[in-house]
Amino acid sequence: MQTQNRIFDDLAKVAGGALSALGALKQEIEAMIRDRLERTMADANFVRRDEFEAVKAMAAQARSEQERLEARIAVLEKTQGKSSPARKKSTT
């Protein structure tokens, strides 16, 4: 009976060692894939999401500033009795 317990103990240790080795192998493969994807994306000139979001926010801010300035120009033109050349309709 004692011999069977030792065999089961040894099998459990071998199985535990194999599982930990597989876990380490999985982590190593994931790290290699992640590194390869990052290099591929860098070579293809992809941008990271945080960089994209920053540029998107800057574009939205520039657009709102442009709209604000257009409204201001329209008010100034109205007060001076002029219309914008871009807004004039062609009579030809």
C-alpha positions as CSV (number, residue, x, y, z in Angstrom):
1,M,0.0,0.0,0.0
2,Q,2.9,2.3,0.8
3,T,4.3,1.8,-2.6
4,Q,1.1,2.8,-4.3
5,N,0.9,6.0,-2.3
6,R,4.5,6.8,-3.4
7,I,3.6,6.2,-7.0
8,F,0.6,8.4,-6.8
9,D,2.6,11.1,-5.1
10,D,5.3,10.9,-7.8
11,L,2.7,11.0,-10.5
12,A,1.1,14.0,-8.9
13,K,4.5,15.8,-8.7
14,V,5.2,15.0,-12.4
15,A,1.8,16.2,-13.4
16,G,2.2,19.4,-11.4
17,G,5.6,20.0,-12.9
18,A,4.3,19.4,-16.4
19,L,1.4,21.9,-15.8
20,S,3.7,24.5,-14.5
21,A,6.0,24.0,-17.5
22,L,3.1,24.3,-19.9
23,G,2.0,27.5,-18.1
24,A,5.4,29.0,-18.5
25,L,5.5,27.9,-22.1
26,K,2.1,29.6,-22.7
27,Q,3.4,32.8,-21.2
28,E,6.5,32.7,-23.3
29,I,4.6,32.1,-26.5
30,E,2.2,35.0,-25.6
31,A,5.1,37.3,-25.0
32,M,6.7,36.3,-28.3
33,I,3.4,36.9,-30.2
34,R,2.9,40.2,-28.5
35,D,6.4,41.3,-29.3
36,R,6.0,40.2,-33.0
37,L,2.7,42.1,-33.3
38,E,4.2,45.2,-31.9
39,R,7.1,45.1,-34.3
40,T,4.8,44.4,-37.2
41,M,2.5,47.3,-36.3
42,A,5.5,49.6,-35.8
43,D,6.8,48.7,-39.2
44,A,3.4,49.3,-40.8
45,N,3.2,52.8,-39.3
46,F,0.1,52.0,-37.2
47,V,-0.6,54.4,-34.4
48,R,-1.5,53.4,-30.9
49,R,-5.0,54.1,-29.6
50,D,-3.9,56.7,-27.1
51,E,-2.1,58.7,-29.9
52,F,-5.2,58.4,-32.1
53,E,-7.5,59.6,-29.4
54,A,-5.2,62.6,-28.7
55,V,-5.1,63.6,-32.4
56,K,-8.9,63.1,-32.6
57,A,-9.4,65.4,-29.6
58,M,-7.1,68.0,-31.1
59,A,-9.1,67.9,-34.4
60,A,-12.4,68.3,-32.6
61,Q,-11.0,71.3,-30.7
62,A,-9.7,72.8,-34.0
63,R,-13.1,72.2,-35.6
64,S,-15.0,74.0,-32.8
65,E,-12.5,76.9,-32.9
66,Q,-13.0,77.2,-36.6
67,E,-16.8,77.2,-36.2
68,R,-16.5,79.8,-33.4
69,L,-14.3,82.0,-35.7
70,E,-16.6,81.6,-38.6
71,A,-19.5,82.8,-36.5
72,R,-17.5,85.8,-35.3
73,I,-16.5,86.7,-38.8
74,A,-20.2,86.5,-39.9
75,V,-21.1,88.9,-37.0
76,L,-18.3,91.3,-37.9
77,E,-19.3,91.2,-41.6
78,K,-22.9,91.9,-40.7
79,T,-21.9,94.9,-38.6
80,Q,-19.8,96.3,-41.5
81,G,-22.4,95.5,-44.2
82,K,-20.1,93.2,-46.1
83,S,-20.5,89.6,-47.1
84,S,-17.8,87.0,-47.3
85,P,-16.4,86.3,-50.8
86,A,-16.8,82.6,-50.1
87,R,-20.5,83.1,-49.3
88,K,-21.4,85.3,-52.2
89,K,-23.5,83.6,-54.8
90,S,-22.4,83.8,-58.4
91,T,-24.7,85.8,-60.8
92,T,-23.1,84.4,-63.9
